[in-house]
Amino acid sequence: MVSATDGAGGGDSSRPWQTLSAGFEQARAHEDSLDRLVEWPAQRALLGDVTGLAILDAGCGNGTKIAQLARDGAAASGGVDLSENFITPPPGVELIQGDLSDLAAVPGLAGRRFDQILFLQSFGYAADGVRALQVAREMLTADGYILLTRTQPIRYAIERAEQNGTSLGEEYFATESFAYRHRNWNDQVTLAKRPYTMSDLLNTFSAAGLWIEETVEPRMPADAAERYPHKQAVLNKYLGILIFKLRPVVLPSR
Ligand SMILES: C[S@@+](CC[C@H](N)C(=O)[O-])C[C@H]1O[C@@H](n2cnc3c(N)ncnc32)[C@H](O)[C@@H]1O
């Protein structure tokens, strides 16, 4: 059994991902995974036409998404992940083992600029979320933006209220880290997660000097809901994820 108690001072613990990544990727590849049915289609739609763009995927998993973006025309793209459980990348894509907490310190990334930097279900693992976003902001091109997704915090509050026999509000506003196991990924691996509220999330963006251009709460398309009612039932209960398109705040010069 793998467990983790680190990450207490900053974000969620990253260490268990060395073990967890294989199970996560297997679950994500299932035809009924919420990533395939809901999350990736919504993320991909927001990214739009990527022809010629330089894209960095921070916490890229095995690199499937950045590889897809390269196939869709993105140029000079890269993925960074701690777990190093990478696919063989297509030409033009570099997959690098590194920590998303400080992207400028990842080998080969210092001084590089990107049109889009992605934190897809990975931002919570940054040792210091504000600092990670500040570093990423400095790596954007003049018209660049960050696409960041995070699980609805209400989802964890509902789960823990059910487990602990407490209320939604008690768990939503709790501050202690909690142990979390994902049955579909690998139920032998325990992640240490820090609770967060919606205001925590929004204040992190402000503190990092970013403004929200767009927020999306993706839903299951009707045909998918018909095919996979058990997955629609999960969303009916736990809501899903939030997607934010974030741009640097540019203050008017006086
Ligand atoms: C939930 S998965 C999301 C993967 C992918 N972005 C996606 O959308 O499918 C979280 C990923 O973050 C990676 N990760 C966790 N902590 C990290 C860190 N400190 N630096 C870089 N990657 C990290 C994990 O190895 C894992 O691949």
Ligand as a Chemical Component Dictionary entry (heavy atoms), coordinates in Angstrom:
data_LIG
# 
_chem_comp.id                   LIG 
_chem_comp.type                 NON-POLYMER 
_chem_comp.pdbx_formal_charge   0 
_chem_comp.three_letter_code    LIG 
# 
loop_
_chem_comp_atom.comp_id 
_chem_comp_atom.atom_id 
_chem_comp_atom.alt_atom_id 
_chem_comp_atom.type_symbol 
_chem_comp_atom.charge 
_chem_comp_atom.model_Cartn_x 
_chem_comp_atom.model_Cartn_y 
_chem_comp_atom.model_Cartn_z 
_chem_comp_atom.pdbx_ordinal 
LIG C1  C1  C 0  -5.341 13.626 -12.623 1  
LIG S1  S1  S 1  -3.873 13.454 -13.567 2  
LIG C2  C2  C 0  -4.245 14.498 -14.962 3  
LIG C3  C3  C 0  -3.451 14.125 -16.192 4  
LIG C4  C4  C 0  -3.771 14.927 -17.472 5  
LIG N1  N1  N 0  -3.452 16.329 -17.315 6  
LIG C5  C5  C 0  -5.197 14.769 -17.910 7  
LIG O1  O1  O 0  -5.923 15.760 -18.056 8  
LIG O2  O2  O -1 -5.615 13.638 -18.136 9  
LIG C6  C6  C 0  -2.692 14.389 -12.674 10 
LIG C7  C7  C 0  -1.301 14.348 -13.279 11 
LIG O3  O3  O 0  -0.463 15.267 -12.567 12 
LIG C8  C8  C 0  0.818  14.674 -12.412 13 
LIG N2  N2  N 0  1.503  15.318 -11.290 14 
LIG C9  C9  C 0  1.209  15.246 -9.965  15 
LIG N3  N3  N 0  2.037  16.040 -9.268  16 
LIG C10 C10 C 0  2.870  16.636 -10.170 17 
LIG C11 C11 C 0  3.943  17.565 -10.057 18 
LIG N4  N4  N 0  4.302  18.061 -8.863  19 
LIG N5  N5  N 0  4.589  17.960 -11.176 20 
LIG C12 C12 C 0  4.234  17.451 -12.404 21 
LIG N6  N6  N 0  3.226  16.568 -12.569 22 
LIG C13 C13 C 0  2.544  16.166 -11.464 23 
LIG C14 C14 C 0  0.519  13.208 -12.178 24 
LIG O4  O4  O 0  1.648  12.379 -12.403 25 
LIG C15 C15 C 0  -0.620 12.980 -13.171 26 
LIG O5  O5  O 0  -0.134 12.597 -14.432 27 
# 
loop_
_chem_comp_bond.comp_id 
_chem_comp_bond.atom_id_1 
_chem_comp_bond.atom_id_2 
_chem_comp_bond.value_order 
_chem_comp_bond.pdbx_ordinal 
LIG C1  S1  SING 1  
LIG S1  C2  SING 2  
LIG S1  C6  SING 3  
LIG C2  C3  SING 4  
LIG C3  C4  SING 5  
LIG C4  N1  SING 6  
LIG C4  C5  SING 7  
LIG C5  O1  DOUB 8  
LIG C5  O2  SING 9  
LIG C6  C7  SING 10 
LIG C7  O3  SING 11 
LIG C7  C15 SING 12 
LIG O3  C8  SING 13 
LIG C8  N2  SING 14 
LIG C8  C14 SING 15 
LIG N2  C9  SING 16 
LIG N2  C13 SING 17 
LIG C9  N3  DOUB 18 
LIG N3  C10 SING 19 
LIG C10 C11 SING 20 
LIG C10 C13 DOUB 21 
LIG C11 N4  SING 22 
LIG C11 N5  DOUB 23 
LIG N5  C12 SING 24 
LIG C12 N6  DOUB 25 
LIG N6  C13 SING 26 
LIG C14 O4  SING 27 
LIG C14 C15 SING 28 
LIG C15 O5  SING 29 
# 
